[in-house]
Amino acid sequence: MDFSGFTDYTFEDFLNDDVFLAFVVEQNASDVLAWEKFKAAHPFKSKVAVAAFETISTYRQQKVFSNEEAQQSLFEKISGSITAGEPKIKKLSFLPFFRVAAVFAVVVLSAVFYFKLWNKDAVKTDYGMIKTITLPDGSEVTLNGNSKISYAADFGDGPREVWIDGEALFKVKHLNIDTNQIQPAEKFVVHCGDMNIEVLGTTFNVKSRHEKTSVGLLTGKIRVDYDGDDKNRKQFVMKPGDLIKYAGESKLIHQKIVNPKHLTAWINRQLVFQNASLEEMIEVLQDDLGYEVVLNDRKLNELSVEGEINVGSVKELLQILSTTLHLNIKTNNKKITINQ
């Protein structure tokens, strides 16, 4: 079963999806494996999915139901997906007291899931927008365009956890006194894709897009937790000047940052590339700035510019690409067409 279509689902979407309902009831071995990979790949969304999973499982086990149309519809979907070999669930007739109790239990369960999973603060930037926010603990986060950060509304009451989709520069406030005995409330953890980044107090840049994550450490010390190519969970401790690149279940690539200023040049709206392919530059134009780029030949993605490009506008970048790679580039508002 392919769970990739569930990445944008809300709690209600999961409950109303017939395919998901059938999965919860049947739980075939191959589907369960795909389910575990989905949760690992999408840690923030998996909490919503798990809540829906447990709600459906609990609801199915209820002995009584109210006569509300919505609840009856959900019950029929669940009972209708049960395999033929399994005894059918019959709607039992109980005293009104037990009917009310069952309905009350479902309502309470839904409320608990709602407050646990949705009571979060989130900040999102539009294409081309750069925004700096201060978290409740005093840490600063600068978001690149088309990026989002989420964190619990009670942030700071326990481990400080945030979820990032896009690119951000973190300046984490140092809370711990003894680095050898870190208390739970002193931890700062960034979740991005398949990787978790545990911070003590530091400055680092993280970019997580298209199931690929890169982390560059400027100051301090961080530990990343990720899935190795042997599917076992692994850890890597980063020191200042380290740059790592990772794509789910692949080998972790460790490099040194050649020029630290290049890592955060986007904060000053500079477009900086080093020996980059045309594909890499197009990704920045599309992901960060919201351009639509059309190529008449996909092989053009393999072209690259040796050396450094450091410009302050898209117009300058396109002029360099046109001259260096001998390309015919046309622009129409936010659409860029590239021909050879």
N, C-alpha and C positions, 0 to 999 in steps of 0.2 A: 504493500500500500504506500502511495506517495503522499506524504504529509506537507509537502512544500506549499500547497495551496491554502494552508491554514495559517500562514504567518501573519495575516492581517485580520484574523478573526477576533471578534469580541467574545465575551463570556456567553452572551445570548446566541451568537452565531454558532458556536460549538453545540449548544443545546438543541438548535433547530436544524442541524445538518444530519440527514439520514445516514450518510456514509460513516460519519463519526459515531453516531449512535450504534450502528451495526458493529463497528470495531470494538466499542466498549463492551458490548454484550458477548461477542464471539471470541475476541482476543486470540487470533491465530498467531502461531509462533513467529512467522515471518513479519507479520504486522507489528508485533510487540517489539521486535528488533528495530524496525524502522521508526517506531514511536520513541524508543530510547535515544536514537540518533537525533531525532527532531528536537527532543527536549534539551539535549546537550548542545545542539547548534544554536538554539534560540532560548537562552536561559531566562530572559525577561518574559517572553511570550509563553514559555512552558508553564509558568506559574498559573497563568490564566487557563491554559489547556488542562492542566492537572486538576484545577478546581472544577472545571466542567466534567472531567472524567469522574471525579469522586461524587459530584452531585448526581450524575446519571446513575452511577452504581448504587448510591444510597437510595435514590428514588425507586429504582427497580426492585429493591429489597423491601420496600414498604408493603405492608399487608393490607392497608386500606388507602383509599383515595377519595378526594372530594369529587363532586360532580361538575366542577368547573371545566369548561370546554377546553381550555389550554392544557390543563393537567391531564385530562382524558386523552387528548391528542398525543401528548408526549408518552403516556402510558402505552397507547396503541402502537406507537412507533417502536418502542423498546420491546414489548411483548411480541410484536410481529416479526422482529428480526431474530428471535430465538430459534436455534436449530431444531429440526424436526424431532431429533432423538431426545431432546430435553423435555421434561414434563411441562405442560402449559401452565402458566400462571393464571389463576382464576380470580376474578374480582369478588372479594368476599363481602358479605353483608355484616357489618358490625354496628354496635351501638353508636349513636351520634357522638358520644364523648370521644371514642377512639378515632372517629373520622376527623374531628377537630384537632385531636392530638397529632395525627399524622400530618395534616396540613400545616400545623404550627411548626412541626419539626423541620419540614422542608423550607418554610419561610425563614426560620432562624438560621438554618444551614446556609441558605443563599446570602443572608445578611452578613454572616461571618466571613464568607468568601469575598463579598463585596468590599468590606472594610479592610481586609487584609491585602487584597490584590489591587484595588483601585485607588486607595488612599495614598496616592503618590503625586509629587509635584514634577512637572516636566517643562523644559524650555526647548523650543525648536526655532531654528533660524531658516529664513528663506534663502533662495539661491543668491549668491553674491553678498550675503549679509554676514558680518562678523560681530559677535556680541560677547561681552564678558559679564559673568554673573559671580556672585559671592554666595557660597553655600552656607548653611546655618553654622558650620564650625569655623568659618572664616577662610576656608580654602577658596581659591579663585579658579574658575574654569572659563577659558575663551573658546567659543565655538566658531568653527568655520561655517561657510555657507552650506545649506541643506544638511544640517546636522541636528541631532537631538540628544539631550541628556535627561535621564529620569532618576529620581531618588525618592525615598520614603518621606512622607510628610513629617514623621517623627525622627528624621535624620539626626543622628548624634546620640540617641538614647541607647543605642547598641552599636555594633560594628557599622562604620560608615560605608554604605554601599551605593554605587551609582551604576547606571547602565548607559553606554554610549553607542550611538549609531551615527557614523560620520567621522569627523575629525575634530580634535580638541586639544588644547594645551592646558595641562593641569599644574597648578601651583598649590600643593597640598600642605596644609598647616600641620606643623610638627606638634604632636600631643604627648607622645611617650617620653618618659625620662630614661628608662633602662631598655635599650634595644634588645637585650637578651630575655627580657620578661615583659612581653607586650600584652597588655590587657585587652579583652574583647572590644571595649569601647574606644580603644586607641587605634584600632585597625582602620585602614581605608582601602576598600576593594573596588576596582573598576572592572565591570563585566563587559566584554565585547566579543561577540561571536562565540567561538569555542575556547576563548582564552579569558582567564581571570588574572588581574594584575593587583598584587598586594603591595601597598605603599606604606612606608614608615613616615616619610616627610620629605618631599622631593619635588622636582620640576621635570616633567616629561611630556612628550607629544605622542598621541595615539591616533591612528587612523584605521577605521574598520569599515570597509565597504566591499561589496561583491564577494563576501565570504573570505576575504583576505584582511589580515591585520598586520600593521607595522607599528613598532614602538621604539621611540628614540629617547634615551635618558640623558638629561642635561646635568642635573645635580641630584645628589642623594643616592638612594638604593631602593630597588624594587625587585620583587620576585614574581615571575609569570608562571602560571599553571596552565598546561595545555595537553591535548591528546597527541601522543607520539605516533610515528608511522606503524608501530606495533600495537596500536590501539590502547596502550597503557598510559595512564595519566603521568605526566612528567613535569619537572620544575626546572626553571633556569633563573639564576640570580644575576641581575644586570648591574653594571657599574657605570659611572658617568662616562659618556662618550660611546656607549654601546647602542647599536641599532639592530633590532631583530625583525624578521619578516616571517609570517606564518600563514598558511592556508590549511584549513581543516584536515587533520590526520596526515599531514605531510611533515617532512623534516623541518626543523626550525633553522632558519638561516641567520647566522650571527655575523655582523659586520661592525666596523668602526665608523663613526660619523666623521666625514671628511671636514665639513664646515658646519659647526653647530648653528650658525646664523641661517643657513639654508633650510634647516628643519622647521623653523618657525617664521620663515619669510612671509607666509600667507597672512600673518597677523597684520602686516603693513601693506597688504594687498599687492605683494610682489609675486610674480610668477617665476619660479626658479626651478630649473631642470638641469640634471647632470648626466650626460650621455644617455638621454632618454629617447625612447621610441615614440613614433607618432601616436601609437595607441595609448601610451601613458599620458601624453599631453592632452589627448582627446578626452580621456577619463576625467581629468581635472576640469576641463571646460564644461563637461556635461554634469558631473557630480557636484561640483562646488558652485559653478556659475549659472547652471541651468540652460546652457546652449544645446541645440539639436545639431549634431554633426552628421553629415551625409557623405559617404565615400562612394565613388563610382566603381572602385575596385578594393575589396577587402585586403588585398595584398599590400596596399599602401600602409596598413598598420605596422608592417615590419620595418618601414623606413625609420631611420634614427638620425639624430644630430649629435655629432661628437663634440665634447667639450661642454661648456656651461652656457645656459641661457638664463638671463636675469633681466626681466622687463617689468614695467609697471602697468601694462594694459594688454588687453586681448588683441587690440589692433597691432601693437608692436610685435607680439608673438606671431601673429599670422603673416606679417611682413617678413619676418625671419624665416619662417617655414616656406613661404613662397619662393624666396630667393635661394635659400640653402638647398632645398629639396626639389626645386624646379616644379612647383605645383601651381595649379590654377585654382585660386581660392576666391569664392564669392560669398558675401554676407548679405543677409536680408533680415534685419532685426536680430532675433535670437537664433536664426538658422544659418549654419555655415555649410557650404557645399565645397568639397575638395575633389578636384580631378587632376589627372597627370597630364 
